[in-house]
Amino acid sequence: MIRNILKNKTLKKIFILIFGTGFSQLLNLAFSPILSRLYLPEHFGVASLFLSSTATLSVVGSLKFEQAILLPKENKEAKNLLHLCLIIICSITLILFVLLVPTALLLNLFSSLDSVYLFFILLLPVGFFINSFIQLLSIFLTRIKKYSLISSTRILQSSSINISQLSFSFISLSSFSLIFGQILGGLMSILFSTFFIKEYIFGFHKLKKKIIFYLMKKYQRFPKYSILSTLMNALSLSVPIFLLNFFYDESVAGYFAMSYKLLIAPVSLIGRTSKNVYFEEASKIYREGGRIIKIFQKQTLILGLIILLPLIVIFFYAKQIFTTLLGADWNGIDLYIRAIVPLIFFIMLNGPSVANINILSLQKFQFKYEVVLLVLRILSIGIGYVLFNDPIKSISFYVLVGCIMNSILILKNSIEIRKNENSYTSSRK
């Protein structure tokens, strides 16, 4: 079977990328019981806030011009786009430094800002630069078909982060150690990737203004139509970390972040793989005028059946599994796990629906969907705080919103698929 996979170029590419992603997530899971016994939930809470902040900022790090790198026929134009993105990333990083460093110092001077949040703000531009650069490199490596390098880089980043966080624990058991571990791991992956493609990277600062304006005009649709939607999606994903830190405290955010991390890792790997396979098959059928409703229903049902039994076991035995796994400091995490389990089920279920957004050209619906989802997620956590002042209630309302909205997304897909197929059938009569 593996020999057959390696003979097929498409399957080989998917297999290499899955291996890198899967092994890096396996490393994260393997180190979780060790790190959870060294660091407290509040340490993970601050670190998750930093990661969410940099992840939200970095989705617009290259103003979405990185999406255009895969399009040009000539590698020369793709290289110029890479250089344009690097210039944008460096410029925004510099702007963030100019804005945030004086702000942090002034806040510290006049309001005695906690040292944790002082360094948090000061490190945000660094985190933004690293995240944005890593995303850019991943897309460019895909362009030049360096799939093995992408896979190796992911493994190196994951191992560097975990080993650094473990090593820093001997110096200081604090959120700084977790954040510095993330930064060091990111830097290691950048240096590693850049070493192998340095001929493409170096000289970006020499890109002529004429070429810069030409590229920005030619590919203006990417920042014009993608930034707002992508930012909405990133904010929506980061809402629980931001608001749980704001309404409650760092330990609550830490419990949520650890619970979500442990549950989402295997689901995202299976879901991403199945989504790629579904997208390839469904796109081909749709282009040829075939019916995709059956493959859509079948794939959605299979994903639900795959994840249902494991989630039932986790729901009923969360206390025994995760308290033993993470240590005594994480007593009570089973409440967070049980609250999140239904959302994980629907995240697994909606892979084909997300893939259909591009197949069926549902981008307008997607933008409206993301706006409504973001608003409802903010309200759900806020209502849980105002009415009950209970983090589990807030998370439960947040999960309920996620389950309902994912159900709507799946239902919308079914309606649109049937509508398109009925239109196609009518046109042939």
GIRARA-V854544 format. One record per residue. N is the residue number from 1. RES is the residue in one letter. PHI is phi as a letter, one per 20 degrees, with the letter a starting at -180 (999 if undefined). OMEGA is omega in radians with two decimals (* if undefined). Layout:
# GIRARA-V854544
N:RES:PHI:OMEGA + N:RES:PHI:OMEGA
This chain:
# GIRARA-V854544
1:M:999:3.14 + 2:I:f:3.12 + 3:R:f:3.11 + 4:N:f:3.10 + 5:I:f:-3.09 + 6:L:f:3.12 + 7:K:f:3.13 + 8:N:e:-3.02 + 9:K:f:-3.12 + 10:T:f:3.14 + 11:L:f:3.12 + 12:K:f:3.12 + 13:K:f:-3.14 + 14:I:f:-3.13 + 15:F:f:-3.14 + 16:I:f:-3.12 + 17:L:f:3.11 + 18:I:f:-3.13 + 19:F:f:-3.14 + 20:G:f:3.13 + 21:T:f:-3.10 + 22:G:f:-3.12 + 23:F:f:3.12 + 24:S:f:3.10 + 25:Q:f:3.08 + 26:L:f:3.08 + 27:L:f:3.11 + 28:N:g:3.13 + 29:L:f:-3.12 + 30:A:f:-3.12 + 31:F:e:-3.09 + 32:S:g:3.12 + 33:P:f:3.13 + 34:I:f:-3.09 + 35:L:f:-3.14 + 36:S:f:3.10 + 37:R:e:3.12 + 38:L:d:-3.08 + 39:Y:d:-3.14 + 40:L:e:3.11 + 41:P:g:-3.13 + 42:E:f:3.07 + 43:H:f:3.10 + 44:F:f:3.12 + 45:G:f:3.12 + 46:V:f:3.14 + 47:A:f:3.13 + 48:S:f:3.07 + 49:L:f:3.10 + 50:F:f:-3.14 + 51:L:f:3.13 + 52:S:f:3.14 + 53:S:f:-3.13 + 54:T:f:3.12 + 55:A:f:3.13 + 56:T:f:3.14 + 57:L:f:-3.00 + 58:S:f:3.10 + 59:V:f:3.08 + 60:V:d:-3.07 + 61:G:g:3.12 + 62:S:d:-3.08 + 63:L:l:3.10 + 64:K:m:3.08 + 65:F:f:3.12 + 66:E:f:3.12 + 67:Q:f:-3.12 + 68:A:e:-3.06 + 69:I:g:-3.10 + 70:L:f:-2.98 + 71:L:e:-3.03 + 72:P:f:3.08 + 73:K:f:-3.10 + 74:E:e:3.11 + 75:N:f:-3.13 + 76:K:f:3.13 + 77:E:f:3.09 + 78:A:f:3.10 + 79:K:f:3.10 + 80:N:f:3.07 + 81:L:f:3.06 + 82:L:g:3.14 + 83:H:f:3.08 + 84:L:g:3.14 + 85:C:f:3.11 + 86:L:f:3.11 + 87:I:f:3.13 + 88:I:f:3.13 + 89:I:f:-3.14 + 90:C:f:-3.14 + 91:S:f:-3.14 + 92:I:f:3.08 + 93:T:f:3.12 + 94:L:f:3.11 + 95:I:f:3.12 + 96:L:f:3.09 + 97:F:f:-3.11 + 98:V:f:-3.11 + 99:L:e:-2.96 + 100:L:e:-3.10 + 101:V:f:3.09 + 102:P:f:3.13 + 103:T:f:-3.14 + 104:A:f:-3.12 + 105:L:f:3.11 + 106:L:f:3.10 + 107:L:f:3.13 + 108:N:f:-3.10 + 109:L:f:-3.02 + 110:F:e:-3.10 + 111:S:c:-3.14 + 112:S:l:-3.13 + 113:L:g:3.12 + 114:D:g:-3.09 + 115:S:g:3.11 + 116:V:g:-3.09 + 117:Y:e:3.03 + 118:L:f:3.12 + 119:F:f:3.07 + 120:F:g:-3.12 + 121:I:f:-3.11 + 122:L:f:-3.10 + 123:L:e:-3.12 + 124:L:g:3.11 + 125:P:f:3.11 + 126:V:f:3.11 + 127:G:f:3.09 + 128:F:f:-3.12 + 129:F:f:-3.10 + 130:I:f:-3.14 + 131:N:f:-3.12 + 132:S:f:-3.13 + 133:F:f:3.14 + 134:I:f:3.11 + 135:Q:f:3.14 + 136:L:f:-3.14 + 137:L:f:-3.13 + 138:S:f:3.14 + 139:I:f:-3.12 + 140:F:f:3.09 + 141:L:f:3.04 + 142:T:f:3.13 + 143:R:g:-3.09 + 144:I:e:3.01 + 145:K:m:3.08 + 146:K:e:-3.04 + 147:Y:f:3.12 + 148:S:f:3.12 + 149:L:f:3.07 + 150:I:f:-3.13 + 151:S:f:-3.14 + 152:S:f:-3.13 + 153:T:f:3.12 + 154:R:f:3.13 + 155:I:f:3.13 + 156:L:f:-3.14 + 157:Q:f:-3.13 + 158:S:f:-3.13 + 159:S:f:3.13 + 160:S:f:3.13 + 161:I:f:-3.07 + 162:N:f:3.13 + 163:I:f:3.12 + 164:S:f:3.13 + 165:Q:f:3.08 + 166:L:f:-3.13 + 167:S:f:-3.13 + 168:F:f:3.14 + 169:S:f:3.11 + 170:F:f:3.12 + 171:I:e:-3.11 + 172:S:b:3.06 + 173:L:e:-3.08 + 174:S:b:3.10 + 175:S:f:3.11 + 176:F:g:-3.11 + 177:S:f:3.10 + 178:L:f:-3.14 + 179:I:f:3.12 + 180:F:f:3.08 + 181:G:f:3.09 + 182:Q:f:-3.13 + 183:I:f:-3.13 + 184:L:f:3.10 + 185:G:f:3.10 + 186:G:f:3.12 + 187:L:f:3.12 + 188:M:f:-3.13 + 189:S:f:3.11 + 190:I:f:3.14 + 191:L:f:-3.14 + 192:F:f:-3.13 + 193:S:f:-3.09 + 194:T:f:3.14 + 195:F:g:-3.08 + 196:F:e:3.12 + 197:I:c:-3.06 + 198:K:f:3.13 + 199:E:f:3.09 + 200:Y:e:-3.01 + 201:I:e:-2.99 + 202:F:f:3.12 + 203:G:n:-3.10 + 204:F:f:-3.12 + 205:H:f:-3.12 + 206:K:e:-3.13 + 207:L:f:-3.05 + 208:K:f:-3.13 + 209:K:g:-3.13 + 210:K:g:-3.13 + 211:I:f:3.12 + 212:I:g:-3.10 + 213:F:f:3.10 + 214:Y:f:-3.12 + 215:L:f:-3.13 + 216:M:f:3.11 + 217:K:f:-3.09 + 218:K:f:-3.05 + 219:Y:d:-3.08 + 220:Q:f:-3.12 + 221:R:f:-3.10 + 222:F:f:3.06 + 223:P:f:-3.06 + 224:K:f:-3.02 + 225:Y:d:-3.02 + 226:S:d:-3.00 + 227:I:g:-3.04 + 228:L:f:-3.13 + 229:S:f:-3.13 + 230:T:f:3.13 + 231:L:f:3.09 + 232:M:g:-3.12 + 233:N:f:-3.14 + 234:A:f:3.10 + 235:L:f:-3.14 + 236:S:f:3.13 + 237:L:f:-3.08 + 238:S:e:-3.08 + 239:V:g:-3.08 + 240:P:f:3.14 + 241:I:f:3.14 + 242:F:f:-3.01 + 243:L:f:3.09 + 244:L:f:3.03 + 245:N:f:-3.06 + 246:F:f:-3.07 + 247:F:f:-3.06 + 248:Y:d:3.09 + 249:D:b:-3.05 + 250:E:f:-3.10 + 251:S:f:3.10 + 252:V:f:3.09 + 253:A:f:3.11 + 254:G:f:3.09 + 255:Y:f:-3.13 + 256:F:f:-3.10 + 257:A:f:3.14 + 258:M:f:3.13 + 259:S:f:-3.12 + 260:Y:f:3.14 + 261:K:f:-3.10 + 262:L:f:-3.10 + 263:L:e:-3.01 + 264:I:e:-3.04 + 265:A:g:3.14 + 266:P:f:-3.12 + 267:V:f:-3.12 + 268:S:f:3.13 + 269:L:f:3.13 + 270:I:f:-3.11 + 271:G:f:-3.13 + 272:R:f:-3.14 + 273:T:f:-3.12 + 274:S:f:3.13 + 275:K:f:3.12 + 276:N:f:3.14 + 277:V:f:3.13 + 278:Y:f:-3.10 + 279:F:g:-3.13 + 280:E:f:-3.10 + 281:E:f:-3.09 + 282:A:f:3.12 + 283:S:f:-3.14 + 284:K:f:3.13 + 285:I:f:-3.10 + 286:Y:f:3.12 + 287:R:f:-3.11 + 288:E:e:3.09 + 289:G:n:-3.14 + 290:G:e:-3.12 + 291:R:e:-3.13 + 292:I:d:-3.10 + 293:I:f:-3.11 + 294:K:f:-3.14 + 295:I:f:3.10 + 296:F:f:-3.14 + 297:Q:f:-3.12 + 298:K:f:-3.10 + 299:Q:f:3.13 + 300:T:f:3.13 + 301:L:f:-3.14 + 302:I:f:3.14 + 303:L:f:3.11 + 304:G:f:-3.13 + 305:L:f:-3.14 + 306:I:f:-2.99 + 307:I:e:-2.99 + 308:L:f:-3.08 + 309:L:f:3.09 + 310:P:g:-3.13 + 311:L:f:3.08 + 312:I:f:3.11 + 313:V:f:3.14 + 314:I:f:-3.11 + 315:F:f:-3.05 + 316:F:e:-3.09 + 317:Y:c:-3.10 + 318:A:g:-3.09 + 319:K:f:-3.11 + 320:Q:f:-3.07 + 321:I:f:-2.93 + 322:F:e:3.05 + 323:T:f:3.07 + 324:T:f:-3.09 + 325:L:f:-2.98 + 326:L:e:3.12 + 327:G:o:-3.02 + 328:A:f:-3.13 + 329:D:f:-3.09 + 330:W:d:3.08 + 331:N:f:-3.09 + 332:G:o:-3.14 + 333:I:f:3.12 + 334:D:f:3.11 + 335:L:f:3.11 + 336:Y:f:3.14 + 337:I:g:-3.11 + 338:R:f:-3.14 + 339:A:f:-3.04 + 340:I:e:-3.04 + 341:V:g:-3.14 + 342:P:g:3.13 + 343:L:f:3.13 + 344:I:f:3.10 + 345:F:g:-3.10 + 346:F:f:3.06 + 347:I:f:3.08 + 348:M:f:-3.04 + 349:L:f:-2.94 + 350:N:e:3.14 + 351:G:g:3.11 + 352:P:f:3.13 + 353:S:f:3.10 + 354:V:f:3.11 + 355:A:f:-3.11 + 356:N:f:3.14 + 357:I:g:3.11 + 358:N:f:-3.13 + 359:I:f:-3.07 + 360:L:e:-3.14 + 361:S:l:-3.11 + 362:L:d:-3.06 + 363:Q:f:3.12 + 364:K:f:3.08 + 365:F:f:-3.12 + 366:Q:f:-3.13 + 367:F:f:3.11 + 368:K:f:3.13 + 369:Y:f:-3.13 + 370:E:f:3.12 + 371:V:f:3.14 + 372:V:f:-3.14 + 373:L:f:3.14 + 374:L:f:-3.13 + 375:V:f:-3.11 + 376:L:f:3.11 + 377:R:f:3.09 + 378:I:f:-3.13 + 379:L:f:-3.07 + 380:S:f:3.14 + 381:I:f:3.10 + 382:G:f:3.13 + 383:I:f:3.10 + 384:G:g:3.14 + 385:Y:f:-3.07 + 386:V:f:-3.06 + 387:L:e:-3.01 + 388:F:c:-3.04 + 389:N:l:-3.05 + 390:D:c:-3.09 + 391:P:f:-3.14 + 392:I:f:3.08 + 393:K:f:3.11 + 394:S:g:3.14 + 395:I:f:3.13 + 396:S:f:3.08 + 397:F:f:3.10 + 398:Y:f:3.13 + 399:V:f:3.12 + 400:L:g:3.09 + 401:V:f:3.14 + 402:G:f:-3.14 + 403:C:f:-3.14 + 404:I:f:-3.10 + 405:M:f:3.08 + 406:N:f:3.07 + 407:S:f:3.10 + 408:I:f:3.13 + 409:L:f:3.13 + 410:I:f:3.12 + 411:L:f:3.10 + 412:K:g:3.10 + 413:N:f:-3.13 + 414:S:f:-3.14 + 415:I:f:-3.10 + 416:E:f:3.12 + 417:I:f:-3.14 + 418:R:f:3.13 + 419:K:f:3.14 + 420:N:f:-3.11 + 421:E:f:3.07 + 422:N:f:3.11 + 423:S:f:-3.11 + 424:Y:f:3.13 + 425:T:f:3.13 + 426:S:f:-3.10 + 427:S:f:-3.11 + 428:R:e:-3.12 + 429:K:f:*
